[in-house]
Amino acid sequence: MPTSITPPTGVIGAALTPFTPDGTVNRDRLDDLLDLLSGHCDAISVLGAEVTEYQVLGLRERQQILSGALDTVNKRVPVLAGVSHASAAEVVRLAEHAASAGADFAQVLIPRHPGGNPASTTDLVTYFEQIAAASPLPIIAYHNPGQGTDADVATMVELSTIDGIVGFKESSRDLIKIGRLCAEIDEAGHARYYTTMQALLTTLTLGGSGAMMPPPGTIVGSRVVAAYRNGDHALAAQWQKHFRTFPAVWSKYGLTTTMKAAMGALGYDVGAPAAPFQPMPEHDAARLAQHLESLDLTAALPNPAAPDTVKGATT
C-alpha cells in the first residue's frame, strides 16, 4: 500500500490521444500535446477514462504509451496514469507498470458490474479495497456515468474513506451532489474532490479542489483557477462564462470528438477519433472554430504552436 500523497489542486489536464489513420498512436503529436499541458496544468491525466479512447488499445500498447508520456512530461507536473479495467487484478498490474515508469497516481474508473448493470455499493467497496491494498500508487477514483456506475453520494463518501484513495473526479454536474461531496469528501479531509470544466468555479467556491478536463478546456480552466487564487473572483467568473456554451453546443458529437476538433481549430492538430469513428462534420467544425475565435483562446495559449509545424507532423 503506497504512502498517502495528496494530489494537487487546480486543473488536471486530460490528455487526448492522437491517432494516425491506420489506428496507431501518433507519438510526436502526443508529445506536443503533453508539452502544452505541462505548461499550464497543475497535473496531467494520461490514458484516463472518457476522452482518451484507451478502450481501443491493447494492454501492452497502453503500457508503452504511458511510459513514453511519462518520459515526455519528465516530472514537470504530477501524472495520473489511467489504469482502468474491469478486472481488479489487471488494474493492479497496470498500476505496477505505471509506478515503475514514474507515475504519481493511478486513475481508476468506478466500474459497472461485468454483467453490464450498475455495481452495488458493496461490489464497489470490495473492488477498490482490493486495488488499494495492492496498488503501489495512490488512487484517484473516476466517476463517469457514461462508462461506469453512477455512484450516489453515500457510496462515494464510503469509497473516500478507503486507505489509498486520495482523490475523486466526479462528472454529474449536479449542484446538490457537488455541494455535498465538496463538504463530505474534500472538506472532511478524506480525499481531494474534482469535478468538470462546467462546474470548476462552483467547485472551488464550495470547497472542492478543482476539475479535470481535456484541452482546450484546460486553457480556460487554468485562467479560472489563476484568477480565483489571486482573489479576483470577477475575472474568474468572466473566464468561467466561456463554459456556458463551449463545449455544450457541440455535445451531440461527444466530448472527445468536440475537443479534438477544437484543438485543430487552435492550431494543435491531434487528429480525428480512433478509426472507424468519424470527426465532426465540416460545417459544425467551422462553427466551432468561429466560436473559439470569438473567445480569443489563441492569444491565451501558454505555448502557441505553429500550425504548419504541428499539422505537418509525421504520421
N, C-alpha and C positions, 0 to 999 in steps of 0.2 A: 504494500500500500504506500503511495507516494506521500511525502511530506506536504501538508496543505499549503498551497501557493495561491495568493489572492490575484485574480485576473485584473486587468486594468479597467479603468472607467473610460467612457467616451465612445468612439466609433470603432467597431470591428468591421473591417472590410472583408466581404465575402467574395473571394476571387472567382471570376468567371473562368471557364475552361475554353481556350481557343482550339478549335478543331480544323484540320485540313479537310478538303472534300472527300478524301478516302477514309476518314474516320479516325485518323491518328491525332494525337495532341501536338499542336504547334508549340514547341518549347520556347522558341525565340519570342513569340508573341506573349506567351505566358510570363516569361521573364520581364518583358517590357511592362506588363500589367502589374506584376509584383513590385517592380521598382516604383511605379506610380503610387501604388497603395502604401508602400513603406514610407513615402514622403509626407503623407498627411493623415494616416490612420493610426489609432492607438494600438491596434493589433490586427492580424490578418487571419482569416479562416481559409484553409486550403482543402478542397475536396469535401466540403461540408454538405449538409442537406440543402435541398431546394434548387439553387441556381447553378450548381457545378456540373450537373449531368453525370455524376460519378457512377450512376447505375449502369451506364453503357460500357464501363471499363472493367477489365478483369482485375483480380486482386493483385497480381504481380505488377500490372500496369499502374494501379493506384499507388503501390509502394514506390515504384520508380519515379513517378511524377512528384510525389510528396518529397522524396529525397532531393530531387533536383530543385524543387521550390524552396526548401529549407536552405540549400546552398546559396540560392539567389538572394533570399531575404537576409541571410547571414547575421542573424540576431539584431537587426536594426529595430525590429519590433517583435513582441511575442507572437507566436504562431499557434493557432488552434488546428490540429490535424483532424480532418474528417475520417472517422473510423467506424461509421455506422454499418451495421449488418444485422440481419435477423437473428443470427447466432451469437450468443454472448461469448462463446469461446472464440469465434472469429474476430469479434470486436477486440478482445484481449490480444490476439495475435497481431492485429493491425496496430494496436496501441503500443505493443512492444517494439514493433518496427519504427513507429513514429518517434518513440523515445530514443531509440538508438540513433536516429537520424537528426535529433536535436530539437524536436517539437517541444512546446511548453505545456500544452493542454491537449486533451482528447475530446473532440466534439462528437456526441452520440445522440442520434435521433431517438426520441421517445417512440418506441415501435408499436405497430399493430400486432395483434396475435397472428401467428403464422397462418391461421385459417382465414385471415382477411378481416375479421371483426375487431373492434376496439379491444385492447388489452385491459384487463381489470387492474385495479389498484394493487392487489396482491401480486399479480403477474409482474407489474412494472417494478414494484419494490424488490422482488426476487431477482429480476433481470439486472437491475442496477446494483444491487448488493453484490451479486456475483462478479460483475465487471469491476466495481470499485475495489473489491478485495484483492483482485489480481492485477489490475492495471498499474503500470509503472508511472502513469501520468495522471494528474488531477483531471476531473471530468467536468465538462460543460454540457449539460443536457439540452437538447434542442426540441422544442415543441413546434410541430408543423402539422396541423390537422389534415393537410392535403396528402401527406405521405405516411404519417404515423397516427398515434392515438391522440384525440383531443382531450387531454387530461384536464380535470377540473382543478379548482384552487386547492382543495384539501389534498388531492393526490400530489400536486406539485410541491406543496409545503412539506408533505411527508418525505418526498424524494429529496428535498433540500437538506434534510437532517442526516442523510446517509454520509458517513465519513468518507471523504474522497470526492464528493460532488461539490464543486466550488462556484458554479455558475449555472444560469438558465438563460436560454434565449426563447422568448415566448412570442407567438405570432398571431394572437387573437385580434389585436387592435380594439379590444373591448375595454372601455374606460373603467368600468366597475372592476373587472378582473385585474387590470393593470394596477389600479389603486391598491387593491388588496395584496397583490403579490409584491409590490414595492414595500409595503408595510410588513408583510408576514414572511418574506424571504430575505429581502435586502436589508431593510432597517432592523429586522430581527437578528441580523448577523449570521444567518445560515449560509448565504451564498450571494454572489453578485446576480443581479437581475437585469436582463437586457430585453428590449422589445424591437420594433421595426422602425424604419425611417419615418413613417407617418405619425408615430407616437413618440418620437425622440424627445422633443422639448417637454411634452407632458410627463414622460417618464422621469426625466431629470428633475422636474419641478416637484414630483410626488415622492422623490427619494430613491429612485432607481439609479442604475449605474450607466445607462446609455442604450445603444442599439446596435444591431448587426444589420448590414445592408451591402448590396453589391454596388460597384461603381456603375454610372457616375453619381449615384445617390450619396456615396461617400464624400464627394466634393461639397455638396450642400450640407451634409451632416456634420462634417468637420468644422464648417463655418458656424453652424448652430452651437456646437459644443464650445468652440473658442469664445464666442460672444457670451455664452452662459457663464463660462469660467471667469470671464472678465467683468461679470456683473452687469453687462449691457443686455438686459432682457428684451428691450425693444428691437435691437439688431438681431438677437437670436430669433425672435418671432418673425422678423422680416425674412430671414433665411428659411425658417420652418414653413412659411407660407408657400414656398416652391413645391412642397409635397402635397398641396391640396389637389392638384391636377396631374402632377407627374409622380409616379408612372400610371396612376389610376385610369386615365383616359384611354390608355392602350392595354388595359388589363386583360382583354379578351385573348390576347396573344400569349399571355403568361409572362411572368417576371423575367425569366431567362431570355426569351426572345426579345422582349422590350428593352432590356438593359444592354444586350449585345447591339441592337440597332442604335441605341443612344450613344454607346461608346464609339461606334463607327461614325456617327454624325459629328462627334467631337474630335475626330482625327485619330482615334485609337482603334484600329481595326482588329477586333477579336473574332471575326468570322461569324458564320451562321451557327444555328443549333446543330448538334450532332446529327449526321445523316441517319435516316432519310427525312428528318423533320425540317420543315421549311422556315426560312427567315420571314420577317414581317414584310407584307406586300409593299411595293414601292410607293404607292400613293400615301399609305399611312406612315411609312418611314420618312417621307418628305414632310408630312405634317409634324411628326415628332422632331425632326431636325429644326424646323422653323420655330417650334415651341422652345426648344433648348436655346436657340439663338436669342430669343426674347429674354431668357433668364441670364444671359451673358456668362454662361458657365465656362466658356473658353478662357475668358480673362481670369477666372477664378482657379484654373488648373494650377496646381502647385508646380508641376514639371511638364509643361506642354510639350507634346511630341510633335515632330514634323510629320504631317500626314503622309507626305510622299515617302518618308523613310519607313514608317510603320506599315503602311499599306503595301509597300514593296517588299516586305519581309519574305524570305524564302519559305515556301510551304512544303 
